[in-house]
C-alpha cells in the first residue's frame, strides 16, 4: 500500500531525512511492519480463524488501516478514546477489551447511536446488571463479551465457574446482548521457549472453548470465541472452537517479544531516534538526548535471560551495535554503555551523531510520542509522518 504524502516537522522542507528530525522522536520501519502483519495474517489464515487486531499499541489511524481486514474493522481497543477516534475514521466493528466501568456506559451508548458496533467486556454480575440497565434506559441492546481467566494473570471468570458464567449470560441476554467470550494469555509473557508458549496457547484455547460450551448448554448464545496475545498467536497449533485471535504488539514487536522468542531482533519495526550530546569517557558512557521521557521507564527485559537496559542501541541504519544498550536513563538523558558482563566495544560516536534505540515495550515507548516518522529499511529518507494519539 502506498504511503501518504508526508507532513514534515515545523520548519523542515519535504522531502526530509533522519538527520533533519528534532530528537528524540519515533521511527517506524514500514518494511518490517508490513512483514510482521503479513506473517501473522498468513499463520492465522492457515489455522482457519480471523484476526481482530488490537490497536492499543499503534493508536494511529494510518497504522490501523494497514493491519485491519477492511476500513471498518474488525478491531480491538483498550480505551474509549481509541474507540471514539477510530469510529470517527470509519471503523465500525470494535471490542473494547477492558472491563467496563458503569460510568463509561453513556459514552458507549453514544458511540453505538452513531453507528459503531462497539462491544464491551465484563466479568461480574454487577457489570452485567449495569449494562442491562444502560440498555434499558437507552432503548438499545448493548453487546458484551464475558472475559475468561485462562491463567490467573489478571481479570476474568474462571472457565469452570459455570454458575457465574450462566448468571452473567442470562442477565445480558434478557435486556442487553451476549456476544461471546474472550480471554488473554497474559502468562505467555513469561516466555519459557516454544514448547511453553504452545502450552500457554492451548490453555488459552481450552479456557474459552469450555466457557462457551457451558453457555451454549444453558441455551445462551456465544457467537464469538476470542483469544489473544502476541506470543500465543505465533505459537498456537490448534484453534478448534475459536473464532478469532486478538493481538497488537506483533505489528511493531519489541525487545520483550524477542526475549521470549516471539520474534527476532530484526523484526522490531519501532525505534527512538536520539542524538549524542556528550561523553563520560572514564566511565565508558555516551550520553544522548533519549531519556526515559522518550523511551519510557519500562524495564520489561530485566527478568529475562538478556537484560536490554532501557533499549538496544543501533546505528542510523537500524543495525544493532554489538552488546551496546541504554544502561541508564534520566528524564532527558540516556546513558549508552557496553552491556555489563559482555566483551562488546563502545562505538566511536561523536557529539551530534545519531542512533536508533529499539524499545523494551513498544506500547509504552510509542505512548511517549505524538507521531511516527516512517522509513523503509536502511533508507534515511522519511516517507510519511503518521499522527498517533493518547488519552482515555
Residue pairs with C-beta under 8 A, 6 or more apart in sequence:
1 65
1 66
3 30
3 374
3 383
3 384
4 62
4 384
4 386
5 384
6 14
6 15
6 16
6 374
6 382
6 383
6 384
6 385
7 385
8 14
8 16
8 382
8 385
9 16
9 20
9 21
9 22
9 385
12 20
12 21
15 381
15 382
16 381
16 382
17 380
17 381
17 382
18 27
18 273
18 316
18 354
18 373
18 375
18 380
18 382
19 316
19 354
19 380
21 273
21 373
21 382
23 273
23 274
23 275
23 289
23 290
23 354
24 272
24 273
24 274
24 275
24 288
24 289
24 290
24 291
24 293
24 294
24 295
25 272
25 273
25 294
25 369
25 371
25 373
26 270
26 271
26 272
26 273
26 365
26 366
26 368
26 369
26 371
26 372
26 373
27 270
27 271
27 272
27 273
27 356
27 372
27 373
27 374
27 375
28 63
28 252
28 269
28 270
28 372
28 373
28 374
28 375
28 386
29 269
29 270
29 271
29 318
29 374
29 375
29 376
29 377
30 269
30 374
30 375
30 376
30 383
30 384
31 376
31 377
32 266
32 267
32 268
32 269
33 63
33 66
33 251
33 252
33 269
34 66
35 267
36 250
36 251
36 252
36 253
36 263
36 267
36 269
37 66
37 67
37 250
37 251
39 250
40 51
40 233
40 234
40 247
40 250
41 51
43 233
43 234
44 50
44 51
44 233
44 245
47 236
47 238
47 239
48 239
49 239
49 242
49 243
49 244
49 245
50 69
50 74
50 243
50 244
50 245
51 69
51 244
51 245
51 246
51 247
52 73
52 74
52 75
52 76
52 95
52 226
52 228
52 244
52 245
52 246
53 64
53 67
53 68
53 74
53 75
53 76
53 246
53 247
53 248
53 251
54 75
54 76
54 77
54 78
54 97
54 228
54 246
54 247
54 248
54 249
55 63
55 64
55 67
55 75
55 76
55 77
55 82
55 86
55 248
56 76
56 77
56 78
56 79
56 82
56 248
56 363
57 248
57 249
57 251
57 252
57 362
57 363
57 366
58 64
58 67
58 248
58 251
58 252
58 366
58 388
59 82
59 366
59 367
59 388
59 389
59 390
60 372
60 386
60 387
60 388
60 389
61 85
61 86
61 89
61 386
61 387
62 372
62 384
62 386
62 387
63 251
63 372
63 386
63 388
64 75
64 86
64 89
64 91
65 71
67 251
68 74
68 75
68 91
71 90
71 91
72 90
72 91
72 92
72 93
73 91
73 92
73 93
73 94
74 93
74 94
74 95
74 244
75 86
75 91
75 93
75 94
75 95
76 94
76 95
76 97
76 228
76 246
76 248
77 83
77 86
77 94
77 95
77 96
77 97
78 96
78 97
78 98
79 96
79 98
79 391
79 392
80 96
80 104
80 107
80 108
80 111
80 392
81 389
81 390
81 391
81 392
82 389
83 94
83 96
83 111
83 116
83 118
84 107
84 111
85 389
86 94
87 94
87 111
87 114
87 115
87 116
87 118
91 116
92 115
92 116
92 117
93 117
94 116
94 117
94 118
94 119
95 118
95 119
95 121
95 145
95 182
95 226
95 246
96 108
96 118
96 119
96 120
96 121
97 121
97 145
97 182
97 184
97 228
97 246
98 121
99 121
99 122
99 123
99 124
99 127
99 147
99 155
100 108
100 120
100 121
100 122
100 127
100 130
100 131
100 144
102 127
102 130
102 134
105 120
105 130
105 131
105 134
105 142
106 134
108 118
108 120
108 134
108 142
109 134
109 138
109 140
109 142
111 118
112 118
112 140
112 142
113 138
113 140
117 143
119 143
119 144
119 145
119 179
120 131
120 142
120 143
120 144
120 145
121 144
121 145
121 146
121 147
121 182
122 128
122 131
122 144
122 145
122 146
122 147
122 168
123 146
123 147
123 148
123 149
123 155
123 156
123 157
123 168
124 168
125 164
125 167
125 168
125 171
127 144
128 144
128 167
128 168
128 171
128 172
128 176
129 171
131 142
131 144
131 172
131 176
132 171
132 172
132 174
132 175
132 176
133 175
134 142
134 176
135 141
135 142
135 175
135 176
135 177
136 175
141 175
141 176
141 177
142 176
142 177
143 176
143 177
143 178
143 179
144 172
144 176
144 177
144 178
144 179
145 179
145 180
145 181
145 182
145 224
145 226
146 157
146 165
146 168
146 169
146 172
146 178
146 180
146 181
146 182
146 211
146 215
147 155
147 156
147 157
147 181
147 182
147 183
147 184
148 156
148 157
148 158
148 159
148 181
148 182
148 183
148 207
148 208
148 211
149 155
149 156
149 157
149 158
149 159
149 183
149 207
150 156
150 159
150 183
150 184
150 185
150 203
150 204
150 206
150 207
150 208
151 185
151 186
151 187
151 200
151 203
151 204
151 207
152 187
153 184
153 185
153 186
153 187
154 184
154 186
156 183
157 164
157 165
157 168
157 211
158 164
159 206
159 207
159 208
159 210
159 211
159 214
160 210
162 214
165 211
165 214
165 215
166 214
166 215
166 218
166 220
169 178
169 215
169 218
169 220
170 218
170 220
172 178
173 220
173 221
178 215
178 220
178 221
178 222
179 223
179 224
180 212
180 221
180 222
180 223
180 224
180 225
180 226
180 243
181 208
181 211
181 212
181 215
181 222
181 224
181 225
181 226
182 208
182 224
182 225
182 226
182 227
182 228
182 246
183 204
183 207
183 208
183 226
183 227
183 228
184 204
184 227
184 228
184 229
184 246
185 200
185 201
185 203
185 204
185 227
185 228
185 229
185 231
185 232
186 229
187 200
188 197
188 200
188 201
188 204
188 229
188 231
188 232
188 260
189 229
189 231
189 256
189 260
190 196
190 260
191 197
191 231
191 259
191 260
191 261
191 304
192 260
193 261
194 235
194 261
197 231
197 232
197 234
197 235
197 260
197 261
197 262
198 235
198 236
198 237
200 229
200 231
200 232
200 235
201 227
201 232
201 233
201 235
201 236
201 237
202 236
202 237
202 238
204 227
204 229
204 232
204 236
205 227
205 236
205 238
205 239
205 240
205 241
205 242
208 225
208 226
208 227
208 241
208 242
209 225
209 240
209 241
209 242
212 222
212 225
212 241
215 221
215 222
216 222
223 243
224 243
224 244
225 241
225 242
225 243
225 244
226 242
226 243
226 244
226 245
226 246
227 236
227 239
227 242
227 244
227 245
227 246
228 245
228 246
228 247
229 247
230 247
230 248
230 249
230 250
230 253
230 257
230 262
231 257
231 260
231 261
231 262
233 245
233 247
233 250
234 250
234 262
234 263
235 262
236 245
239 245
248 363
249 257
249 362
249 363
250 257
250 262
250 263
251 269
252 268
252 269
252 270
252 362
252 366
253 262
253 263
253 267
253 268
253 269
253 270
253 362
254 268
254 270
254 300
254 358
254 359
254 360
254 361
254 362
254 365
255 265
255 268
255 300
255 301
255 308
255 311
255 312
255 358
255 359
255 360
255 361
256 300
256 301
256 304
256 360
256 361
257 263
257 268
258 264
258 265
258 267
258 268
259 301
259 304
259 305
259 306
259 308
260 304
265 312
265 320
265 358
268 358
268 359
268 362
270 358
270 359
270 362
270 365
270 366
271 314
271 318
271 356
271 357
271 358
271 359
272 290
272 294
272 295
272 311
272 356
272 357
272 359
272 365
273 290
273 354
273 355
273 356
273 373
274 288
274 289
274 290
274 294
274 334
274 354
274 355
274 356
274 357
275 288
275 289
275 290
275 352
275 353
275 354
275 355
276 286
276 287
276 288
276 349
276 350
276 351
276 352
276 353
276 354
276 355
277 287
277 288
277 289
277 333
277 351
278 286
278 287
278 351
279 285
279 286
279 287
279 351
280 287
280 335
283 337
284 337
284 338
284 346
285 327
285 335
285 336
285 337
286 335
286 336
286 337
286 346
286 347
286 349
287 333
287 334
287 335
287 336
288 326
288 333
288 334
288 336
288 355
289 332
289 333
289 334
290 326
290 329
290 334
290 355
290 357
291 329
291 330
291 331
291 332
291 333
291 334
292 310
292 329
292 330
292 331
293 331
293 332
293 368
294 334
294 365
294 368
294 369
295 310
295 311
295 326
295 329
295 334
295 357
295 359
295 360
295 365
295 368
296 359
296 360
296 361
296 364
296 365
296 367
296 368
297 329
297 364
298 359
298 360
298 361
298 364
298 365
299 309
299 310
299 360
300 360
300 361
301 307
301 308
301 309
301 360
307 325
307 339
308 325
308 358
308 360
309 325
309 326
309 327
309 328
309 339
310 325
310 326
310 327
310 328
310 329
310 334
310 357
310 360
311 325
311 326
311 334
311 357
311 358
311 359
311 360
311 365
312 320
312 324
312 325
312 357
312 358
313 320
313 321
313 324
313 325
313 326
313 336
313 347
313 355
313 356
313 357
314 320
314 321
314 355
314 356
314 357
314 358
315 321
315 347
315 355
315 356
316 353
316 354
316 355
316 356
316 380
317 378
317 380
318 356
318 377
318 378
319 378
320 358
321 344
321 347
322 344
322 345
323 338
323 339
323 342
323 343
323 344
324 336
324 337
324 338
324 339
324 344
324 346
324 347
325 336
325 337
325 339
326 334
326 335
326 336
326 357
327 335
327 336
327 337
327 339
327 340
328 334
328 335
328 337
329 335
334 357
336 346
336 349
336 355
337 346
338 344
338 345
338 346
349 355
359 365
359 366
366 372
366 388
367 390
369 388
370 387
370 388
370 389
370 390
371 385
371 386
371 387
371 388
372 384
372 385
372 386
372 388
373 382
373 384
373 385
374 382
374 383
374 384
374 385
374 386
375 381
375 382
375 383
376 383
